[in-house]
Amino acid sequence: MKFFWFSLLFMTVLFSCSDGKHPLSEFAGGSIHMSLDNEPATYISRDVNDIYSMTALSQVMECLVSLDPKDLSIVPQLASSWKVSKDGLSYEFTLRKDVMFHPHAIFSSDEDRLFTAEDVQKTVEYICSKNQSGDPGIAYSIVFEKYLVGAKDFFEKKAKTISGLKVNGNKVTFQLTEKDNNFLSKMTNITCAIISHKIHEENVDQDMIGTGPFKFREYKKDEVNSLVLTKNEDYYLTDEKGCALPYLVSIVFVLENRKLEQLDLFEQKKLDLIVGLPASRITKMLEGRISDFNSTPPVLILQNNPGLATQYYFFNMKDPRFKDVRVRQAFNYAVDKERIGSEVLRRQYSELGYYGIVPPISNIFRGYDFEGVKAVSYAYDPEKAKKLLAEAGYPDGKGFGSVSLRFNINDVHSAVADEFAQQIYQVLGINVNIDGSTFDQLERDAQKSKGDIFRSAWIADYASPETFLFNYYGKAIPLDPSSPSVFNKSRNNNPEFDKLFELAKKSDKLSDQMMYFSQAEKVLMQNPPIIPLWYEGNYGIVYSNVRNLYFNSLRIYNFQKVYKKEWTKEEYMEMMKNNK
């Protein structure tokens, strides 16, 4: 009789904590609210080129491989494993057989939703086709155009298939034209996410149908708009105990570009975390709530890690005035970064922009000559700035005319733009007209060179200087000058830089890669298409009941195993002891 009641109790617990496929964890439930500074620029994965789209879509879409949020190592995702040939020219992926795409009206059954090798093949062909604007997609330009055998012929419609892409059962092989040391890293980018071939055939790519732990539910229009994602009940991964992932029931991305409003929402507990603080409230937040950070357990946890992200301005190199290197050097010397850092940013940065485009994080980029780059870069020197501008034919700014500074409006970028305009006028006598817009409008105009100087930022797609320096590679400029330049927006064209960049790409030894990449950046900064302003820290505050959320240098947020649970004092002390 005891056995009967025990068995009944066990079955009751099992089925009451099951989603029909896997048992539910004790951590199951809850919702995370997080703000995005701007609305995603696109909901089509192959076109993603901004952090906001990447953050949202990476919860919904998946690639063959992904990055572990704790240590940024490459781990299996839709591929259960992979093999690389000895010459580095062939990558064979073995695909999972237990994955389904999210439900959609185009699927006639659960079997119809199964992920197959055909989806990989059709996705790569889709990526290697022109987008709705008639332009190449991001993944094609970065990953496949140069390296995947037959990709360019397919894109140019000289071939009906991609000869370097082979499918055999549940195995897919990519044959490369030449070795690419970062090929696997690039394949983790959301632009390489796999979509169902049926989704593409029915032309509903924008519906955000993927295989990820969360599925798109709605775009909620309210006083503050938001994106709502809900748990994918059919998700194939489980935790170490075999319980269903994800734990969370939903993620809500609040679309708010005003940091003060974000902080107000956070303090009202309507947001679970905030990344970056409004400058005017830093002291009040960090010092005024010191007990919330120092209690055991704490109420709030401060995260502050150096980020692989650079904030900078770039010049429109099509403007005849900026073709003169002395003008661009003068603008660089005229900027007082210390003032921007202390008065505007209130020291919310990892480093100020005394280097180049690559963030000076030596423990990630081991062997990179950051000091050499710094030696040819720019600190505030108003006298040198005036001298260079005069040598270029514009003494005290006479005859130069005004310039427009394009930026996307938010608290920080607006304040920095205003400070920059004042400094340039005070040092060089040049009027800077600040022209704010939405992020999406800024991106479109920057690609088409509609402006003189543009605010921009680059967050690494993977941990290599290549991802930053590629934005200044001459061969990334479209042949047609009227076409948008998606990556090299400044349209920098420097043969010496290109040669060193290519040598780094072809080097097998990491030390040689770092040597050539840093030499390329020295050349870049001696003839600068940019004004580096600061390097971001991944600076955020999270309520302590949010567990398993990792802040990393690539700003990748993985919510698969995130859950919410209050700490007891004993439990927290034990955790801290184990982490020492």
C-alpha positions in Angstrom: 0.0 0.0 0.0 2.8 2.4 0.8 4.4 1.6 -2.6 1.1 2.5 -4.3 0.8 5.8 -2.6 4.5 6.6 -3.2 4.1 5.8 -6.9 0.9 7.9 -7.2 2.7 10.8 -5.5 5.7 10.4 -7.9 3.5 10.3 -11.0 1.5 13.3 -9.7 4.6 15.4 -9.2 6.1 14.3 -12.6 3.1 15.2 -14.7 2.3 18.4 -12.7 5.8 19.7 -13.5 5.9 18.6 -17.2 5.5 20.6 -20.4 4.5 17.4 -22.2 8.0 16.7 -23.4 10.4 17.2 -20.5 9.7 17.6 -16.8 9.7 21.2 -15.5 12.4 22.4 -13.2 11.8 23.8 -9.8 13.1 27.1 -11.3 10.4 27.2 -14.0 8.4 30.3 -14.3 8.8 34.1 -14.1 9.5 36.8 -16.6 12.5 39.1 -17.4 12.0 42.7 -18.4 15.0 44.4 -20.1 15.2 47.7 -22.0 16.7 48.2 -25.4 18.0 51.7 -26.2 16.5 51.5 -29.7 14.0 49.4 -31.6 15.6 46.6 -33.6 16.5 47.9 -37.1 15.3 44.6 -38.7 13.5 41.4 -37.7 15.1 39.5 -40.6 18.2 37.6 -39.3 20.4 37.8 -42.4 20.2 41.6 -42.4 21.1 42.2 -38.7 23.8 44.8 -38.2 22.9 46.3 -34.9 23.1 45.2 -31.2 19.3 45.8 -30.7 18.2 43.4 -33.4 20.9 40.9 -32.4 19.8 40.9 -28.7 16.1 40.3 -29.6 16.5 37.9 -32.5 19.2 35.7 -30.8 16.6 34.6 -28.3 14.4 33.4 -31.1 16.7 32.3 -33.9 19.7 29.9 -33.7 22.8 29.1 -35.7 24.7 25.8 -36.2 27.0 26.8 -33.4 26.8 29.4 -30.7 28.9 31.1 -28.0 28.9 30.1 -24.3 27.9 33.3 -22.4 30.2 32.5 -19.5 33.5 32.1 -21.4 32.6 32.9 -25.1 33.8 29.5 -26.2 32.2 28.0 -29.3 29.6 25.3 -28.5 27.2 23.1 -30.5 23.7 24.5 -31.2 21.7 23.2 -34.2 24.7 21.1 -35.1 25.5 18.5 -32.5 29.2 18.4 -33.6 31.6 19.4 -36.3 34.8 18.3 -37.9 37.4 20.5 -39.6 39.8 19.1 -42.2 43.6 19.3 -41.6 44.0 22.0 -44.2 41.2 24.1 -42.7 39.3 24.2 -45.9 36.4 21.9 -45.1 33.9 22.1 -42.2 31.4 19.2 -41.7 28.5 19.8 -39.4 26.4 16.9 -38.0 22.9 18.2 -37.4 20.5 17.5 -34.5 17.4 15.4 -35.3 15.2 16.5 -32.4 14.6 20.2 -33.3 11.4 21.8 -34.4 10.7 25.3 -35.7 8.2 27.5 -33.8 4.6 27.0 -34.8 3.3 28.9 -37.8 0.2 28.7 -40.1 2.4 27.5 -43.0 3.2 24.3 -41.2 0.7 21.5 -41.7 1.9 19.3 -38.8 4.6 18.9 -36.2 6.5 16.8 -38.6 6.4 19.6 -41.1 8.2 21.8 -38.5 11.2 19.5 -38.1 14.6 21.0 -38.8 16.5 19.3 -41.6 19.6 19.7 -43.7 17.4 21.2 -46.4 16.8 24.1 -44.1 20.5 24.7 -43.8 21.1 24.5 -47.5 18.2 26.8 -48.3 19.2 29.3 -45.6 22.7 29.6 -47.0 21.3 30.1 -50.5 18.9 32.7 -49.1 21.8 34.5 -47.4 23.8 34.4 -50.6 21.0 36.1 -52.5 20.2 39.9 -52.8 17.9 41.2 -50.1 14.7 43.2 -50.7 16.8 46.4 -51.4 18.8 44.5 -54.0 21.9 44.5 -51.8 24.0 41.7 -50.4 23.2 40.7 -46.8 25.5 41.0 -43.9 26.4 37.3 -43.6 27.1 37.0 -47.3 29.5 40.0 -47.2 31.3 38.8 -44.0 31.2 35.0 -44.1 30.4 33.5 -47.5 31.2 35.9 -50.4 35.0 35.4 -50.3 35.3 32.1 -48.5 32.5 29.7 -49.5 33.2 28.0 -52.8 30.6 28.9 -55.4 28.8 31.5 -53.2 29.8 34.5 -55.4 28.7 32.7 -58.6 25.3 31.9 -57.0 24.9 35.5 -55.8 25.6 36.8 -59.3 23.2 34.1 -60.7 25.9 32.4 -62.7 25.1 29.1 -61.0 21.9 27.6 -59.7 23.5 26.0 -56.6 26.4 26.7 -54.3 29.1 24.2 -55.3 30.9 24.4 -52.0 27.8 23.5 -50.0 27.2 19.7 -49.8 24.3 17.9 -48.0 24.5 14.2 -47.1 21.8 12.9 -44.8 22.1 14.9 -41.6 25.5 16.2 -42.4 26.3 19.5 -44.1 29.8 20.4 -45.5 31.1 23.9 -46.3 34.1 23.9 -48.6 36.2 27.1 -48.4 38.2 28.8 -51.0 40.9 29.6 -48.5 41.5 29.1 -44.8 39.6 31.5 -42.5 40.7 31.2 -38.9 37.5 32.9 -37.7 35.0 30.9 -39.8 33.5 29.1 -36.9 33.3 32.3 -34.9 31.5 34.0 -37.7 29.0 31.1 -38.0 27.9 32.0 -34.4 26.6 35.4 -35.6 22.8 35.9 -35.7 23.1 36.7 -39.4 23.9 33.0 -40.0 20.7 31.9 -38.2 18.9 29.0 -39.8 15.3 29.5 -41.0 12.8 27.0 -42.3 12.9 26.7 -46.1 9.1 26.9 -46.0 9.2 30.2 -44.2 11.4 31.6 -46.9 9.4 30.1 -49.7 6.2 31.7 -48.3 8.0 35.1 -48.0 7.2 35.5 -44.3 10.9 35.9 -43.1 9.9 38.9 -41.0 7.6 36.7 -38.8 10.6 35.7 -36.6 10.1 32.0 -36.8 13.1 30.2 -35.4 14.2 27.2 -33.3 15.3 29.2 -30.2 14.2 28.9 -26.6 11.7 31.8 -27.0 9.2 32.6 -29.7 7.9 36.0 -30.8 4.5 36.7 -29.4 3.7 40.4 -30.0 4.9 43.9 -30.6 3.0 45.7 -27.8 2.2 49.3 -28.4 1.7 51.3 -25.2 3.1 54.4 -23.5 6.4 52.6 -23.9 6.5 50.0 -26.7 7.8 46.5 -26.1 8.6 43.2 -27.7 7.2 40.2 -26.0 8.8 36.8 -26.3 7.3 33.6 -24.7 8.7 30.2 -23.9 9.1 27.7 -26.7 7.4 24.6 -25.2 9.0 22.4 -27.8 12.6 23.5 -27.1 15.0 20.6 -27.6 17.6 21.4 -24.9 17.3 20.4 -21.3 19.3 21.2 -18.2 21.7 18.9 -16.4 18.8 17.1 -14.6 16.8 16.6 -17.9 14.3 19.4 -17.1 12.9 21.6 -19.8 14.6 24.8 -20.9 14.1 27.7 -20.9 13.0 28.2 -17.3 11.5 31.6 -17.9 7.9 32.0 -19.2 8.7 35.2 -21.1 11.1 38.0 -21.9 9.8 41.5 -22.4 12.2 43.9 -24.2 11.1 47.5 -23.3 12.0 49.9 -26.2 13.1 53.1 -24.4 16.0 55.3 -25.5 15.9 57.7 -22.5 18.2 56.5 -19.8 16.4 58.5 -17.1 13.2 56.7 -18.0 15.0 53.4 -18.0 16.3 54.0 -14.5 12.9 55.1 -13.2 11.4 51.8 -14.5 14.3 49.9 -12.9 13.8 51.5 -9.5 10.0 50.7 -9.8 11.1 47.1 -10.5 9.5 47.2 -13.9 12.9 46.3 -15.3 15.1 43.5 -13.9 18.3 45.0 -15.2 19.7 48.2 -16.6 22.8 48.5 -18.8 24.3 52.0 -18.5 23.2 54.7 -16.1 22.1 58.3 -16.9 25.1 60.6 -16.0 23.0 62.8 -13.8 22.0 59.9 -11.5 25.2 57.9 -11.1 26.2 59.2 -7.7 22.7 59.0 -6.3 22.3 55.4 -7.6 25.7 54.0 -6.6 26.3 55.9 -3.4 22.7 56.5 -2.3 21.8 52.8 -2.4 25.2 51.5 -1.1 23.4 49.3 1.4 21.5 47.5 -1.4 24.8 46.5 -3.0 26.6 45.6 0.3 23.9 43.7 2.2 24.0 39.9 2.5 22.4 38.8 0.3 22.5 42.0 -1.7 19.4 43.5 -3.3 21.4 44.8 -6.3 24.5 43.5 -8.1 26.8 45.8 -10.0 28.4 44.3 -13.2 31.3 46.2 -14.8 33.4 44.4 -17.3 35.5 45.8 -20.2 33.4 45.4 -23.3 34.5 44.7 -26.9 32.7 47.9 -28.0 34.0 51.2 -29.3 32.1 54.5 -29.6 33.5 56.8 -32.2 32.7 59.4 -35.0 33.7 58.8 -38.6 34.3 61.1 -41.5 32.5 61.0 -44.8 35.6 60.5 -47.0 33.6 61.5 -50.1 33.6 65.1 -48.7 36.5 66.9 -50.5 37.5 68.7 -47.3 38.1 65.4 -45.5 40.3 63.9 -48.2 43.1 66.0 -46.7 44.6 63.9 -43.8 45.6 67.1 -42.0 42.0 68.1 -41.6 41.1 64.8 -40.1 44.1 64.9 -37.8 43.1 68.4 -36.7 39.7 67.3 -35.8 41.2 64.4 -33.7 43.6 66.7 -31.9 40.8 69.2 -31.2 38.7 66.8 -29.1 39.2 66.9 -25.3 38.3 63.3 -24.4 39.0 63.9 -20.7 36.3 66.5 -20.5 33.8 64.2 -22.4 34.7 61.4 -20.0 34.4 63.3 -16.8 31.7 65.9 -17.6 29.4 64.0 -20.0 30.0 60.3 -19.4 30.7 60.7 -15.7 33.3 58.0 -16.1 31.0 55.3 -17.5 33.6 53.8 -19.8 36.4 51.3 -19.8 39.0 53.5 -21.5 39.0 56.8 -23.3 39.7 56.8 -27.1 43.4 57.3 -27.0 44.0 54.2 -29.2 42.2 53.2 -32.4 39.1 51.3 -33.3 40.1 48.1 -31.5 39.3 48.2 -27.7 42.6 48.0 -25.7 41.8 44.8 -23.8 45.2 43.0 -23.7 43.9 39.9 -21.9 41.6 39.1 -24.9 43.8 40.4 -27.7 47.1 38.9 -26.4 50.1 40.1 -28.3 48.4 43.1 -29.9 50.6 46.2 -30.0 48.2 48.6 -28.2 51.0 50.9 -27.1 52.2 51.2 -30.7 48.7 52.1 -31.8 48.4 54.7 -29.0 51.7 56.3 -30.0 50.3 57.2 -33.4 46.9 58.1 -32.2 45.5 61.4 -30.7 45.3 63.2 -27.4 44.0 66.7 -26.9 46.4 69.2 -28.4 44.6 72.4 -29.6 47.8 74.1 -30.8 48.7 71.2 -33.1 45.1 71.0 -34.2 45.1 74.7 -35.3 48.5 74.3 -37.0 47.3 71.3 -39.1 44.1 73.1 -40.1 46.1 76.2 -41.2 48.5 74.0 -43.2 45.5 72.5 -44.9 44.4 76.0 -46.0 41.8 76.8 -43.4 43.4 79.1 -40.8 41.1 79.5 -37.8 38.5 77.6 -39.8 38.2 80.3 -42.5 36.8 79.0 -45.8 36.0 75.6 -44.4 32.3 76.1 -43.9 30.1 74.3 -41.5 29.8 70.5 -41.0 26.8 68.4 -40.0 27.2 65.8 -37.2 24.7 63.0 -37.6 23.8 61.0 -34.5 20.9 59.0 -33.1 19.1 60.8 -30.3 19.4 59.6 -26.7 20.7 61.1 -23.5 24.4 60.2 -23.9 24.8 60.7 -27.7 23.0 64.0 -27.6 25.1 65.3 -24.8 28.4 64.1 -26.4 27.3 65.7 -29.8 26.7 69.0 -28.1 30.1 68.9 -26.3 31.9 67.9 -29.5 30.3 70.8 -31.4 31.4 73.3 -28.7 35.0 71.9 -28.7 35.4 72.0 -32.5 34.2 75.6 -32.6 36.4 76.7 -29.7 39.6 75.1 -31.1 39.1 75.2 -34.9 36.5 77.9 -35.4 34.3 75.6 -37.4 30.6 75.4 -36.8 29.2 72.0 -36.2 25.5 71.6 -36.9 24.2 68.7 -34.8 21.5 66.7 -36.5 19.8 64.0 -34.5 17.5 61.3 -35.8 16.4 57.7 -35.1 19.0 55.0 -35.0 17.5 53.4 -38.1 17.5 56.7 -40.1 21.1 57.3 -39.0 22.2 53.9 -40.3 20.6 54.4 -43.7 22.0 57.9 -44.1 25.5 56.8 -43.0 25.6 54.0 -45.5 24.7 56.5 -48.3 27.1 59.2 -47.0 24.3 61.7 -46.3 26.2 63.9 -43.8 29.7 65.0 -43.0 30.5 63.3 -39.7 28.6 60.4 -38.2 28.3 59.0 -34.7 28.8 55.2 -34.6 29.7 52.3 -32.5 31.0 48.8 -33.2 30.4 45.9 -30.9 32.5 42.8 -31.8 30.8 39.9 -33.5 33.6 37.7 -32.2 36.8 38.1 -30.2 39.2 39.2 -33.0 40.6 42.6 -34.1 39.3 41.5 -37.6 35.7 42.3 -36.7 36.6 46.0 -36.0 39.2 46.5 -38.7 37.0 45.0 -41.5 34.9 48.2 -41.3 37.9 50.1 -43.0 38.8 47.5 -45.6 38.9 49.1 -49.0 37.4 46.0 -50.7 34.3 46.4 -48.5 33.3 49.5 -50.4 30.7 48.8 -53.1 32.0 49.3 -56.7 29.0 51.5 -57.5 29.6 54.8 -55.6 25.9 55.4 -55.3 25.3 52.0 -53.6 25.1 52.0 -49.7 28.3 51.0 -48.0 27.1 48.7 -45.2 30.4 48.1 -43.4 33.0 50.6 -44.6 30.6 53.5 -44.1 33.4 56.1 -44.1 34.6 54.6 -47.5 38.2 54.5 -46.3 40.5 53.3 -49.1 44.1 52.8 -48.0 46.1 50.1 -50.0 48.7 49.9 -47.3 46.1 49.1 -44.6 44.4 46.6 -46.9 47.7 44.7 -47.5 48.4 44.4 -43.8 44.8 43.4 -43.1 45.0 40.6 -45.7 48.4 39.4 -44.3 46.8 39.1 -40.9 43.8 37.1 -42.3 46.2 34.7 -44.1 48.4 34.0 -41.0 48.0 30.7 -39.2 49.9 31.8 -36.1 47.9 33.9 -33.6 51.0 36.0 -32.9 51.4 36.8 -36.6 47.8 37.7 -36.9 48.1 40.2 -33.9 51.3 41.7 -35.4 49.8 42.4 -38.8 46.4 43.5 -37.4 48.1 46.0 -35.1 50.4 47.2 -37.9 47.3 47.8 -40.0 45.7 49.8 -37.2 48.7 52.0 -36.9 48.5 52.8 -40.6 44.7 53.5 -40.1 45.3 55.9 -37.3 48.1 57.8 -39.0 45.6 58.5 -41.8 42.4 58.5 -39.6 38.9 58.0 -41.0 37.6 58.1 -37.4 37.7 59.9 -34.1 37.7 57.3 -31.3 35.8 58.6 -28.3 35.7 55.9 -25.7 35.6 52.1 -25.2 32.6 50.8 -23.4 32.5 48.8 -20.2 29.6 46.3 -20.0 28.3 48.3 -17.1 25.0 47.2 -15.6 22.9 46.7 -12.5 20.7 43.7 -12.0 18.4 42.6 -9.1 20.0 39.8 -7.3 17.1 37.4 -7.7 18.0 37.1 -11.4 20.2 34.1 -11.5 22.5 32.6 -14.2 22.6 35.8 -16.3 26.1 36.4 -17.5 27.5 39.8 -18.6 30.3 39.3 -21.1 32.5 41.5 -23.3 30.5 40.8 -26.5 27.2 41.8 -24.8 25.6 38.5 -25.6 22.6 37.8 -23.5 21.6 34.1 -23.2 18.4 33.5 -21.2 18.2 29.7 -21.7 19.0 29.0 -18.0 18.1 32.3 -16.4 15.6 32.1 -13.6 14.4 34.2 -10.7 14.7 33.2 -7.1 15.3 35.2 -3.9 18.5 34.3 -1.9 18.6 33.3 1.7 21.6 34.6 3.6 23.0 31.1 4.1 22.6 30.2 0.5 24.3 33.4 -0.7 27.2 33.0 1.7 27.8 29.5 0.5 27.7 30.6 -3.1 30.3 33.3 -2.5 32.5 30.8 -0.6 32.4 28.4 -3.6 33.2 31.2 -6.0 36.4 32.2 -4.3 
